[in-house]
Amino acid sequence: MSRMTRLIALSVVVGLLAGCAAPVAAPPAAQAPKPAEADQTAAELPPVTITYTYGGTVFKDVDLVSEALSEIARKKINATIKLKPIDWGAFDEKMKLTFAAGEECDIVFTAPWINNFIQNVANGNIIPLDDLLPKYAPGLWKSMPESSWDAARVGGKIYGVLNQQIWVKPFGFYVRKDLADKYKLDVNSINKYEDLEPFLKAVKEGEPDVTPLTSAYNWMFETAGFDPIVSQEVPVAIRFDDKELKVFNAAATPEFKASVELARKWYLAGYAPKDKIPRADADAMWRAGKFAMMLASVVKPGGDIEHRQRFGQPVYAKSVTRPFLTTAAASATMNAICRTSKNPERAMMVLELLNTDVEFYNLISKGIEGRHWEWVDKEKKIIKPGPNNADYNPNTDWQFGNQFNAYYIDPEQAEQNVWEATRKLNNESPPSAALGFNFNPDPVKTELANVAAVVKELQEPLTMGMVDPETALPEYLKRLDEAGLQTIIAEAQKQLNEWAKTK
């Protein structure tokens, strides 16, 4: 998700709710039409209208795109499509009202960070998809490893369709090509951040107008092989490959200590700015050639192209992380079927189209050919903006379905076959031992708020090297415990153990 680097940081993911989720009610029998059969032709299916409600800009041409989608859907599954975008700022509240009022809806966008997925399951707002998926969306069902579906399970049942994009987080660095070549940095030889020290020293000594690093920050849970099972806001984790599922304080580990000590060493050596630089200013400095390297960035297929497009600086990229699949990453964007849908089978057929039909998916993602976009190279699936691009340009491919079916807007990404490389990375990365676990914060809401406040106050200076870890780290650990971190760890362990019994 450029995809998940663009919108909003994930919030605390709520709950393991097996056994406590509200029962999912079926639509009243008197209102429900005869279910569609998977092998029926469009002519044999009764006509229906399927709504799709999601967050985003309400573009001028949304109804034109709805009709273009409907032309395809009528031929294939005898369904008319009605797109119902809601401005992001109002989406969350509007969906709460929709569900509370029992209003009819069919497909709806849901995620841990907006229109909360787990709360929707708990409140019975969305239905389980286990029976619908293989029968009415066989292509979608088979398009990803079966283990990936665990990320959308609650209480053993699948409630959401995962949108395929980059799920894993291969953290590493981007470095300017000109400086890497000048100082003979062999990017492929770098396997950990410490290996960069000779290059940082050379840039510091040889480039008086360049700061080697945007920041000495090099800590991420995933870099250490940790799965942050509660949230990114509190240092509670398991080791991703730990079958015993032992929960611990990530800030009290040797890995965290080594990271903040390295950041301090680099900070004192002058490899990083003395003060934190606002994001917009740092971006401008990158464009002006004031930095040599950026750390703790997701190094994904095609990421070097996106970086160059954004900053005008050609770069090399290298991951220093073994990527693995977590619940939070895989479930970051999903589509679900509302409990109030009168046609859940047909809604699932629409989800099949969104995830397997290239033309259908690109219609909703890019708009109408000749109006919103035009071909640059049809064979290579490369497009450019059309004359009316501003009238429909969601720029949220990651939201609607399988992004690996998206047309390219950059020839270099097409040459690198970025989508297939990303799919391969997802599929070949091992799953966390806690894949499918969702933490329920309700029993420790107070402690979570208190710990998050301590993290916000004390962690960043440590991880950026601005304070001495010899004294600041013990104080940080002390404050975390005083705020209730051990209570959160105990609750997370309890929930994880219960989840493992029913997994």
N, C-alpha and C positions, 0 to 999 in steps of 0.2 A: 502497500500500500504504500513514478512517485505516487504513492498511495497512502500508507498509514503515516508517513511523515507529514501529511498535510492535514489534518483537521484538528483533532482534539486529543489530548492525552487520555489514556484509559483511566477511568475512575475505579474505585474499589468494587470488585466484582462480587455481587451478592449471591449467595447461597447454595449450599448443599441441601436440597429440599426433598429428597426422597422420603416418602412417608409423611411429609408435612405439607406437600403441595396440595392446593385445592383441587378437587376432582374436576376433570375437564368434561363439561357437559356437551352433549351432542345437540345440534339444532333441533327444534321441535319437529316431530315426525310429520305433522300436518303441513309444514312449510317445505320439507325437504323433497326435491324432485328425485326421480329414479336415478341412482348413481350411474355415472358413465362407466362403460366397460373399456378396459385398456386396449382391446383389439377392435373397437368400433371405428368406422371411418367417420370423417367429419359430417357427411351427409346423414349418417345414422344417429348422430348425437343431436339432442335438442339444443337450440340456440340459447346461450347464456351470456351475461356480461360479467366480466371479472375485473374488479378494481385492484389497483396497486397503489398503496399509500406509503409515502416515503418522505424523508426530509430533503430539502434542497430549494434552489431558486425556482420560482414559478415563472417559467419562460413564456413569452408571447405565443410561441408556436407549439405549446404542449398538446393542444387538441389536434393539431395536424399530425403530430407524431403518434398520438393515440390512435388516430384513424389509420395511419400507415401500418402500425402494429396489428390493428384489427384485420386489415386486409390479409395478412399472413395467417393470423390466428383463426380466422373464419374458414380458410381453406384447409387448415390442418386439424383443428379441433372444434370448429364451429363456435368460437368464442369471440366476443367483442371486448376489447381492452379499454379500460378507462384509467388513465394515469391521474393520480391525485397527490401531486407534490405539495408539501407544506413547508413554509420557511423554517430553516433550522431553529431559529430562535423560539418558534412557537410549537415545533413538532412534538416535543416531549409532553407538554401540558395538553395539547390537543388530543394526543392519543390516550392520555389518562381519562379525559372526558369522554372520548369515544367508547372506550371499554366500559367505563362506569355506567354509561347510558345504555349499554347493550346494543349500540348501533351496528348495523351490518357492515362488514368489511371482508375482503378476501385475502389478498397478500399484503403483508406489512413488513417494513424494514424494522429490524430490532438488533440490539447490540448490548454489550455490557455498559456502554457509556451513554446511551440515549435510548429512549423507549425500552427500558431495561428488560433484557431477555429473561433473567431469572425471576424477576418480579412478575413478568407476564405469565410465566409457567405457574408460579405460585398462586396467582389470582385466577387461573383458568382462562386467560385471555387468548391463548394460542393452543393448538391441538398437537398431539403426538403424530409423527409422520412415518413411523416404522412400517406400517402396512401400505401407506400410499406411495412411498418412495420407490420401492422395487417394481410395483405394479404399474404406476402411472408416470414414472420418471426413470425408466431403466437406464437411459444413457447418463443421466445425472448421477444416479446411484453408483454406477460403475466407473465414473470419471475420476475418482480419487480412492486411495487405499481405504479399506474398511475401518482401519484404526483411526483414520481422521475423523470419522463421524462421532467418535467418542467425545470430541470437544463440544458437540451440540447435544449431548445427553444430559438429562436431569432425572435422577431416580431410575436410570437404566433405559429411558426412552428418549428418542430423538425429537426435539421440538423445533429445530431450525435448520435451514439449508445454508451451509457454509459457502460464502463467496470466495472462489479460488483466486488468490493473489499471492504475494509473498507472505508466508506465514512465519517462517523461521527468522531468527535475528543473528546473522553472521557479523558480529561487530568487529571492527577493525579500523582502518585509516584510509584517508585520501591524501596524496602528496603531489605537489606540483611536479610535472614532468621535467620542466626545464631545470629545476634545482636538483631533482633526483639524478638526472643525467650528469649535471655539472659536478656533483659530489659523489658520483658513482655508487648510488644506493641501489643495491640489488633487492628489489621489492620482494621477489620470490623467496629470499633467504630469511625474511622476517617472520618469525613464528610467535613472538611475544613482544609486548610494547618495549621491554627493556632492550631489545635488539636495536632499537632506533637511536640509542644514545650517541653513537659516533656521528651519525648524520645530523642530529640536533646540534651537537657541539660544532660541527663544521659550518652549519648555517649561521649559528650565533657569531662565530668568529669571522666568517667571510662575507656576510650580508648585513651590513649595519642598518639598512633600512627595512629589514624583514625580521619579524618575530617568528621563531620556529614553529610555535604552536598557537592555535586560537585559545587553548586552555590546557592546563596540565591534567584536566579531568580524564581519567581512563577507567573509571569503575562502572560496570554494569553487572547486574545479577548474572546474565547469561554468559558474559565473558568468563566468569568463574565456574560455569556449569551449574548455576543455581536456577531453580524454577521458583519465581516469586509467587507462591500460591495464594497469598492474601491480596496483595496489590503492589504496585511499584512505589507506593507512598510509605510503606513500612517494611523494615528489613527482616521479614519472616520468609523462610524458604526451605526447600529440600534440595538435595543434590538430584539432578534430573534422572540419573540412572540408579538411584537408591531404591531397591525393591522393598526395603524395610520402611520407607516413607518417614524417616526421622526428621522432624521439624526442628529448626534451630534459628538462632539470631545471626543473620548474615553479617552484621557489623562486628560480631565477636569472632570472626573466623580469621585464620592466617591469610587467606586470600584478600580480604578487605584491608587488613593491616598492611600487607605488602603494597597494595594499590595506593593507599594514602601516603605511605612512606615514599613511594616512587614519585607521586605528584609533588610532594614537598621538596624532594631532591631537585626536580626539574624547575620548580618555581624559584627556588633559591639560586639556581644556575642561570636564571634569566631566560629560560626557554619559553616562558608563557607570560602574558600580560600581568602586571602587578594588581590590577583591579579587574573585576568582572566587566565585560563589555556587553552592552545591550545587543540583542540579536540583530536588529537592523543595522547597527553600526559595524558589527562584526562582518555581516554580509557585504557591506560597502567596502570594508578593508580587504576582504578576499578579492573582490573585483579589482581593487587598486593594486593587488600584488603585495600586500603588506604581511601576509602569512605564508608559511611554507607547507603546513600540514594541519589536518583536522583529525582528531581522535574520536573514539567511541561512536562511530557512525555505522549504520547498517550498510555493509558492502554487498549489494545485491547485483544480479546480472543487469548490465546496462546502467549501473549507478554512476560509473565514470562519465557516461554520456550526459546524464542528467546534471551532474556536477558542473561539467563544462558549459552546458547550456545556461545554467543558473548564474555562474560566476565568470564565465569567459576564460577560465584557466584550465587547460588540458591537464589531466591528472592520471596517476597510477592509483590503483586501489588494491588493498589486500586485507583479507579477513584473518584475524588471529584467534578465532573462536570456532569451536566445534558446534555447528548449529543443531538445535533439537526443537521439537514441536511442543508447544505449551497450550493449555486451554485458552489462556487470555489472547494469545496471538491468533490462533485458528478461528476463534469465535468472535473476533473483533468486529466483523460485519456479517449479518445474516438476514435472510428473509424467512418469514414464517406464515402460517395460515391461521386466520382468525377463527375463534370458536364460533362466531356468528355467521361464518360463511355458509351459504346455502348450497355451494357447489365446491366442496373441498377437493373432489377428484379432479375437476376441471382446473381449479387453481393450481394443483400439482402439475397438471399438464402444461400450464403456462410457465411454471418454474422450470420444467423440462426444456421448454423453448428458450428461456432466458439463459440457460446454462449449456445448451448443446446446439442451438440453431444460430449460426454465425450472423446471418442477415438480421434476424430478430433482435439479437443482443446488441448489435451495433446500431440498430435503429434507435433503441432507447438510450444508448450511451452517446452516440454521435449525432443523431438526427437523420434527416432525409438527404439522400444523395442528390447532388446538383443544387441543393438549397442551403444546407448547413455544412456540407463537406463535398469535396471533389477528389477524384482519384489522381494520385501522382504515379503510382505503379500498381495496377490491379493485380498482376500476378504475384507481387510481393506483399500485397495488402497494405500499401502505404497511401495515406490520404493527406489532404491539406484543408484548411478552412474554406467554406463556400461563401457565396455573396451574402447570405443571410445567417452567418454563423452566430452572430450576437443574439438572434431570436431563439436559438436553442443550442446551448453548449454547457451541459451539466458539469463536465470534467470530473465525474465521479464514477468512472468505469467500475471501480472496486465495489460499488454499492449494489449494482444491479444483477450480478451473476458471475459467470466465469470469465475473469479478465484475460485469461489466456486465449480467448477468442476475439479480443479487441484488435481492430485495425491499428497499424502503427502510424504514428504521426512524425516519426523520425527515421530516415533511411538507415542510419547506423544501427539503430535498435533492430531493424529488420535484418540487416546483414549479420548481426550477432545472434539472431533468433532468440531474443531475450525472453519471450514468453515460454518457449519450450525449455530453456535453461532454468527458468524459475520453477516451472512445474517439476523438473527433475530434482532441483534442490529441495523442494518441499517433500517430494515422495521418498527421497533417499535419506532424509534426516530422521534420526530415531525419535520416537515419541517419549516425552517425559513419563516417568512412572506414575505421575499424578494427572495424566491427560484425562480430561473429563470431570475432574474435581472442581467444584465451585464453592468457595468459602461463604458461609452465611455470617454476616457481620453483626446480626442483631444482638447476640449475647454479649458482645464486647464493644458496643458502639462508643461508649465513653472512653475506653482505653484506646481505641483506634484514633479518635480525635486527638487525644492527648499525645500519643506517640507521633502522629503525623505532624503535630506542632513542633515537637522536639526535632524531628527529622528536618523540617523546613528551616529551623533556626540554626542547627549545628552541623548537619551533614555536608552541605555544599562547601563551606570553608575548608573542611577536612579533605574532601575529594578533589578540590581544586588546588590543594597545596598551600593555602593561604595561612594555615595555622600549624603549629608543631604537633604532630600526632602523638609524640611522647606524653604530652600533657592533655591535649584536646581529645584524644581517643578514649582514654579512661573516663573523662568527664562525660563524653557522649554516651558511653555504655551505661554509666551510672544514671544519667538522666532518662535514658530509655527505660531502664528497669523501674525507676520511680514513676514513670508515666503509665506503667502497666504492660510492658512488652511481654513479660513472662506469662501473664494471664492470657494474652492473645496467642502466644505459642502453645499453651496448654489447650486452649479451645480449638486451635487449628489442628493439633495432633488428635484430639478427640474426634473431630469431624472427619478427618482424613481416615482414621481407623474405621469409623463406621461406614464411610464410603467404600473402603477397600473390601469390606465384608459383602457388599451387594454389587460390586463391580462386575 
